[in-house]
Amino acid sequence: MTLSLWFERIKNKLIYSFGVHFPYSKVRNLALRKLGHQIGNNVYFSADIVITQNFTGDRGKLYIGNNVAIGPRCTLVVVSHPNYSQIRALIKEKKAEIIIEDNVWIGAGAIILPEVTIGANSIIAAGAVVTKSVAPNSIIGGIPAKHLKNSIKNEDIN
């Protein structure tokens, strides 16, 4: 690893550690934007959220729309790999997007896996493990998460 790459990793790790765990949500949003994620307006993150990070290069992307609330102890997996295990030679690092559209509420302890889109006006139940994309206006829950019922529609909000 080159010296400049090492400094980039440390800088990004400090931004993540300080910003994401700061007790004020707007600072958490700013830190995630600084790391290259796209965060909309009126987004609330709990201070103990986990967003998997590769602190150099392509880290995977997180796109979050407007008016989104993400509860405590949620995990958003945008990059994953087996670290120093011997199977790392066999399995490539998974870098992907997570897209969370407008007006979404993610309950405490939910886990969102890579390559998932959560449609607008959806609710993710506490503790759900989301492995597939979620249609707009849905309420989902369980392990793995399944559609439970439809939520409100845009016209119901306005």
Secondary structure, DSSP 8 states (H G I E B T S, - for coil): --HHHHHHHHHHHHHHHHHHTSSSHHHHHHHHHHTT-EE-SS-EE-TT-EE---SSS---EEEE-SS-EE-TT-EE-SEE--TTSGGGGTS--EE-EEEE-SS-EE-TT-EE-SSEEE-TT-EE-TT-EE-S-B-TTEEEETTTTEEEEE---HHHH-
